[in-house]
Amino acid sequence: MDIGCVHKRLLSDLTQDLLPALFQHGSLEDRLTFASRFGYFLRQMQQAARQQLWKGWLRRYWHDRLQGMFATLDEIEMRKMLEWLLYLGEAFLDAAALAVRFPAIRIEHSRIVYEMRESELATQFAVETAELLIYLANYLVGYHATDLGKINARLPPLPAQLRSRLDEALARSGVLRE
């Protein structure tokens, strides 16, 4: 199947047939493969296609997964879904709000903080990025502290209450010294 057909298929409503089949007949390994490969396809898509995807079925899929539909989210699936944020452009606003509702998980070997160091998302969506950093600071392993600090340093001024919450989370994680 060529990449154009795959993109077209991804833009269609996968929640009608493909995803139910994946969760009904597939294994956890199949779901993890889907989450990983889906991130790859998001990276390859044009921004307009990503927006169409988000508005079409991806937002609903993310919300449904948070509610435990299809199957309980696995920690590795959640880490992969967090990485999807990097490629969602304007949909980052909605997706970040959903991402911070993930249950507590240990986040290691994830590209999200490494790639967000340079991403325009951090400055374009500063409030949402700050909320995401608060969530991530609680669950990232120690070696991500430097990346969190670099993202924090790039943020424009934030509302005082949010800045305080972010500083507290970063201090608890060892990024900021109290």
Contacts in CASP RR format, 6 or more apart in sequence:
PFRMAT RR
TARGET T0000
AUTHOR 0000-0000-0000
METHOD contacts of the structure
MODEL  1
MDIGCVHKRLLSDLTQDLLPALFQHGSLEDRLTFASRFGYFLRQMQQAAR
QQLWKGWLRRYWHDRLQGMFATLDEIEMRKMLEWLLYLGEAFLDAAALAV
RFPAIRIEHSRIVYEMRESELATQFAVETAELLIYLANYLVGYHATDLGK
INARLPPLPAQLRSRLDEALARSGVLRE
3 44 0 8 1.000
6 41 0 8 1.000
7 41 0 8 1.000
7 44 0 8 1.000
7 45 0 8 1.000
7 49 0 8 1.000
9 18 0 8 1.000
10 38 0 8 1.000
10 41 0 8 1.000
10 45 0 8 1.000
10 53 0 8 1.000
11 49 0 8 1.000
11 52 0 8 1.000
11 53 0 8 1.000
11 56 0 8 1.000
13 56 0 8 1.000
13 57 0 8 1.000
14 57 0 8 1.000
14 61 0 8 1.000
15 57 0 8 1.000
15 60 0 8 1.000
15 61 0 8 1.000
15 64 0 8 1.000
19 61 0 8 1.000
19 70 0 8 1.000
20 70 0 8 1.000
22 30 0 8 1.000
22 31 0 8 1.000
22 34 0 8 1.000
23 31 0 8 1.000
23 70 0 8 1.000
23 71 0 8 1.000
28 74 0 8 1.000
31 71 0 8 1.000
31 74 0 8 1.000
31 77 0 8 1.000
32 74 0 8 1.000
32 76 0 8 1.000
32 77 0 8 1.000
32 80 0 8 1.000
35 76 0 8 1.000
35 77 0 8 1.000
35 80 0 8 1.000
35 81 0 8 1.000
36 80 0 8 1.000
38 80 0 8 1.000
38 84 0 8 1.000
39 80 0 8 1.000
39 83 0 8 1.000
39 84 0 8 1.000
39 87 0 8 1.000
42 50 0 8 1.000
42 53 0 8 1.000
42 84 0 8 1.000
42 87 0 8 1.000
42 88 0 8 1.000
43 86 0 8 1.000
43 87 0 8 1.000
45 53 0 8 1.000
45 87 0 8 1.000
47 89 0 8 1.000
50 87 0 8 1.000
50 88 0 8 1.000
50 89 0 8 1.000
50 91 0 8 1.000
51 89 0 8 1.000
51 90 0 8 1.000
51 91 0 8 1.000
54 88 0 8 1.000
54 91 0 8 1.000
54 94 0 8 1.000
54 95 0 8 1.000
55 91 0 8 1.000
58 91 0 8 1.000
59 91 0 8 1.000
59 94 0 8 1.000
59 95 0 8 1.000
59 98 0 8 1.000
62 81 0 8 1.000
62 95 0 8 1.000
62 98 0 8 1.000
63 98 0 8 1.000
64 70 0 8 1.000
65 73 0 8 1.000
65 77 0 8 1.000
65 81 0 8 1.000
66 73 0 8 1.000
66 98 0 8 1.000
66 101 0 8 1.000
66 102 0 8 1.000
73 81 0 8 1.000
73 102 0 8 1.000
73 103 0 8 1.000
75 105 0 8 1.000
75 106 0 8 1.000
78 102 0 8 1.000
78 103 0 8 1.000
78 105 0 8 1.000
79 105 0 8 1.000
79 107 0 8 1.000
79 109 0 8 1.000
79 110 0 8 1.000
81 99 0 8 1.000
81 102 0 8 1.000
82 99 0 8 1.000
82 102 0 8 1.000
82 107 0 8 1.000
82 110 0 8 1.000
82 112 0 8 1.000
83 110 0 8 1.000
83 111 0 8 1.000
83 112 0 8 1.000
83 115 0 8 1.000
84 95 0 8 1.000
85 92 0 8 1.000
85 95 0 8 1.000
85 96 0 8 1.000
85 99 0 8 1.000
85 112 0 8 1.000
85 121 0 8 1.000
85 132 0 8 1.000
86 111 0 8 1.000
86 112 0 8 1.000
86 115 0 8 1.000
86 116 0 8 1.000
86 119 0 8 1.000
86 121 0 8 1.000
88 95 0 8 1.000
89 121 0 8 1.000
92 121 0 8 1.000
92 124 0 8 1.000
92 125 0 8 1.000
92 128 0 8 1.000
93 125 0 8 1.000
93 128 0 8 1.000
96 125 0 8 1.000
96 128 0 8 1.000
96 129 0 8 1.000
96 131 0 8 1.000
96 132 0 8 1.000
97 128 0 8 1.000
97 131 0 8 1.000
99 132 0 8 1.000
99 135 0 8 1.000
100 131 0 8 1.000
100 132 0 8 1.000
100 134 0 8 1.000
100 135 0 8 1.000
102 135 0 8 1.000
104 138 0 8 1.000
104 139 0 8 1.000
105 139 0 8 1.000
106 139 0 8 1.000
106 141 0 8 1.000
107 136 0 8 1.000
107 139 0 8 1.000
107 140 0 8 1.000
107 141 0 8 1.000
107 144 0 8 1.000
108 140 0 8 1.000
108 141 0 8 1.000
108 144 0 8 1.000
110 140 0 8 1.000
110 144 0 8 1.000
112 136 0 8 1.000
113 136 0 8 1.000
113 140 0 8 1.000
113 144 0 8 1.000
113 147 0 8 1.000
113 148 0 8 1.000
113 151 0 8 1.000
114 144 0 8 1.000
114 147 0 8 1.000
116 122 0 8 1.000
116 129 0 8 1.000
116 147 0 8 1.000
116 151 0 8 1.000
117 147 0 8 1.000
117 150 0 8 1.000
117 151 0 8 1.000
117 154 0 8 1.000
121 129 0 8 1.000
122 129 0 8 1.000
122 151 0 8 1.000
122 154 0 8 1.000
122 155 0 8 1.000
123 154 0 8 1.000
123 155 0 8 1.000
123 156 0 8 1.000
126 155 0 8 1.000
126 156 0 8 1.000
126 158 0 8 1.000
127 158 0 8 1.000
127 159 0 8 1.000
127 162 0 8 1.000
129 151 0 8 1.000
129 155 0 8 1.000
130 155 0 8 1.000
130 158 0 8 1.000
130 162 0 8 1.000
130 163 0 8 1.000
130 165 0 8 1.000
130 166 0 8 1.000
131 162 0 8 1.000
133 148 0 8 1.000
133 151 0 8 1.000
133 152 0 8 1.000
133 166 0 8 1.000
133 169 0 8 1.000
133 170 0 8 1.000
134 165 0 8 1.000
134 166 0 8 1.000
134 169 0 8 1.000
136 144 0 8 1.000
136 148 0 8 1.000
137 148 0 8 1.000
137 169 0 8 1.000
137 170 0 8 1.000
137 172 0 8 1.000
137 173 0 8 1.000
137 175 0 8 1.000
138 169 0 8 1.000
138 172 0 8 1.000
138 173 0 8 1.000
140 148 0 8 1.000
140 173 0 8 1.000
142 173 0 8 1.000
142 174 0 8 1.000
145 173 0 8 1.000
145 174 0 8 1.000
145 175 0 8 1.000
148 170 0 8 1.000
148 173 0 8 1.000
148 175 0 8 1.000
149 170 0 8 1.000
149 175 0 8 1.000
149 176 0 8 1.000
152 166 0 8 1.000
152 170 0 8 1.000
152 175 0 8 1.000
152 176 0 8 1.000
157 163 0 8 1.000
158 166 0 8 1.000
167 176 0 8 1.000
170 176 0 8 1.000
171 177 0 8 1.000
171 178 0 8 1.000
END
